[in-house]
């Protein structure tokens, strides 16, 4: 297994992340951390860890003048571009599994071993990962809700065959939805395992940062050909997140802004048709589940 971590200014977390990788019951064949011009001491700490951990390689990311000082690096897909750079330098074809691990994710010791066992037991499993918990403003930890078919971009693992079948990971906003959709189009499964729980250590964003993130997710939905009805329904769920109501509005704003600006959507008619079919199926499934719940409630009232 090849693990790649694109990082920038992860000094508060990277040593904890490295210790967790070193404590894995199944060590990766190679772990590449590609550092994008960190300014907080991350680079120096990584070089110290590289001398200690034989499977760790530290690489500098290519300098991109256009990215210097960019406010929203996620929107520019800088992270996934650096992931692809590291894949190319490592010779990805010689590894059976390719994993992206963010520099603020602490894995439990059994994570890589269990994940490889899941891949081995299901030949059609193409993309997989665990779930995340993160610090809560009220104290303690809270889980990050995610559908079973979606895998967090922060700790996503591909089989070599799946990565090849989807044509690699696209360097654009929404990449972590696009890749999974293509995998399912190719007849492969994508799965998050709720029993594999990792810790997301990055401090929670400010209200301004959170709203910008929701708007970015709305733009992702537009790029990925999610229709307006699904987007409106999704915004109702997003509205329950902090800051309440404003989060849903930001999600809708991001979608509408992308449409108004003519942001390029995935230019593949087959992808668009497949996405719309999936969304209709999930909507009908959700309506069916709601009907069952109402039926059971009605029977209980009548009993």
N, C-alpha and C positions, 0 to 999 in steps of 0.2 A: 504493500500500500504506500502511495505517495500522498503526503499531507502538505498542503500549501497554505500559508497564512500571510495575506497581504496586510501590512500594518502601517500605521502612522500615528505617532505620539501615543503609544500604549504603555508608557513607563509604569503607571500605577498597577497594571494588570499582567504584563507579559511574563514576569518571572513566575507568578502563580500558575499561569497557563502552561509554561514550560515544565514546571514541576509536575503538573497533572499529566502531561504527555509522557514524561519520563517514568511515571508511576503506572503506566498502562500495563495490564496483564498481557497484552499483545502489542509490542512496540511497532511503530511504523517502520518500513524499510528505509524511508527517508522523510525528513521534515524540512521543508524550505520555508524560511521566513523572508519575505521580500519587503524591505523597508523603504517607504516612500518619503525620504528626506525628513525624518523625524527631527524635532528641535527640542525635545524634552528629556533627552538622555536615553531614549529607547535604543538608539543605535549602539551606544557604548555598552549597555546592559546586554544586548543581544550578542555582541562579540565575546563577552565574558561567558555567556551560556554556551556559545558555539564551541569554546575550548573545553567545556565540561561534558557536553552531550555529543557522542560520536555520530548520531544520526541526524544532527542539526546542521543545516547550511544556511548562512545568512547572505542574502543578495541585496544590492542596492537597486531600487526601481529606476527605470529610465527617467531622465529629467524631461518634463514636458512644460515648456514655458507657459503655454496657454492655461495650465492648471494652477500655476503659482498664485496663491492667495484666493483661490476660488472658495466661495462661501459654501456651496453645496456640492461637495465632491461626489456624493452618492448619485446625484442627478446626472453627473458627467460620466458615471460608470468607471471612474478611475480605479477603484478597487478591483473590479473584475478584469480590467485590462492588465493590471499587474499580475493577477492570477494566471491569465493566459501567457504572459511573458515567462513566468516561472515554469509553467507546463512545458513550454517550448524548450527552455534551457535544460530542463531535467530529462527530456526525452520520454514523454508521458507514455508512449507505446510499450515501454518495457515493464509497466506496472499494471496489475490487474484491477486496481481500484484507485480512484483519484478523489481526494477529499479537500474541500475548502474549509478551513477553520479560522474564524476570526480571532484577533489577538486579545479579546476580552472574554473568551469562553473557556470555562474550567470544566473539563470532562471528568466523570467518575472513573475509577480504575478499570472497571469492566467494559467501558464503552466500546473501544475498538474491537475487542475480542467478540463481544456480543453482536456487534454490527456485522462483522465478517461471518459469523454463524448464520445470521438472518439471510445474508446474501447467498450463502452456500445452500441453504434449505429452500430457496425460491429462485430458480433459474431465470424467471421473468422479472425479478426485482431489478430495476435499472437505476433508480435514485432513492436514497434512503437517508435517514438521520433520526435524531432524538428530538426531545422537546426541551424548552428552556424555562427556567425560573429566574427572576430578577428582583432586586431590592424594591420594596414597596414604600411609598411615602408615609404610610401608617406604621412602618416598622415590619421586620420580618421579610419573608420572600413571597412573591406572588407568581403564579404560573402565567405564561404567555399563551393564550388560546390559539390553536392552529388546527385546521381541518386535517383529517388523517391522510388525505391525498397530497397535502402540501408539505414540503420540507424547508425548514429555515435556511435561508442563504448563508447564515453564519456558520453552519456546520453540516454542509451538504456533501454527500459521497455518491460518486458515479461509478458504475462498472466501466471498464475500458470499452466494452462493446456498446454500451449505451451512449457514452460520450462520443464515440465514433458515429453512431446511428443518428444522433441529433445534429451532427455537424459542428460539434463544439459548443461553447457558451458564447452567446452574442454579447458584444460589448455595447450595451445600451441599457437605459433605464427599463426596468421590468424583466431583466434577464432571468431572475429566479422564478418567474412564472412561465416565461416563454420556454425555458429548457424542459420543464416538467410536462408542459402541454405537448411538446414535440416527442417526448419519451412515450407518453400514452398513445400518441398518434402512431408510433412505431410498434405498438403492441406490448409495451413494457409497463411495469407497475411503478408507482411512486408512493412512498409510505413514510410517515412519521411514527415512531414507536414510543408510546406514552410511558413505557417503563424505563427508557433511557433518558434520564434527566440530567441536564448540564446547567451550570450557573452562568448567567450573563451578568458580568460585573460592571459594565459601563454605567456611570451615574446617569440617572434619569434626566431627560432633556428638560429645558425650561418650557414654559407654555408656548413661547414663540417657536422654539425648536420643534415641539410636538405638533403644532399646527402646520408648520412647514412640511413635516414628515407625512401628515395625513393628506396634504395637498399633493405631495409627490406620489403617494399610493393611488390617489385618484387619477393622476396622469398615467401611472402604470396600467390602470384598468382600461383607459382609453387606448393606449398603445397595444394592449393585448386583445383588443376587439371585444371587450365586455360591453354588452348593450346597455342603453339608458335605464331600462327597467331594473336589471340586476344592480346597476350602480345606485339607483335610488333606494332600493331595498337594503343594499349594503350600507349606505350612509346612515340608515336608521340604527344599525348595529354599532357603527363607528361612533354615533352620537352619544353612546353610553360611556365612552372613554373620557378621561380627563384631558382638557376641559370639556365638560359635558355640553352637548348641543353644538358648540363651536367646532368640535372635532368632525362631526358629520358634515357640517357646512363646509369645512376646509376640504374634505374629501370630494364633495360635489364640485367645489370651486376648481380643484385641480383637474378633474375630468373635463369640466366645461371650458376651462382655459386652454387645455390641450386641444380640444376640438376647434375652438375659435382660432387658435394659432396655426392649425393645420399640421400639428405634430405628426410625424410619420408613424403610421401603425405598421405592424408586422406585415410586410408586403407579400403575403403568401395566401392565395385564395383557399387552399386546402386547410391551412391553419385556421383561417377565419371561420370556415364552415364547421370544423371540428370543435372549436371553442364554443360557438353558438349552440351546437348540439349538446355539449356537456352542460352548459349553463341551463338550457331548457330541462334537461334530465334532472339536474340538482334541484331546480325550482319545483318540478312536479313531485320529486321525492319529498321535498320539504313540505309541500302542501298536503301530501298523503300522510306524512307523519303527524301534521297538525290535526288532520281529520281524525286520525286514530286516537290522539290524545283527547279530543273533544268527545269522541264516542265513549271512551272509557270513563271520562268524567260524568257524562250523561247517565251511563249505566250505574255509576256509584250513587248518583243523586236519587235514582229511581229505586235502588235496592232498599 
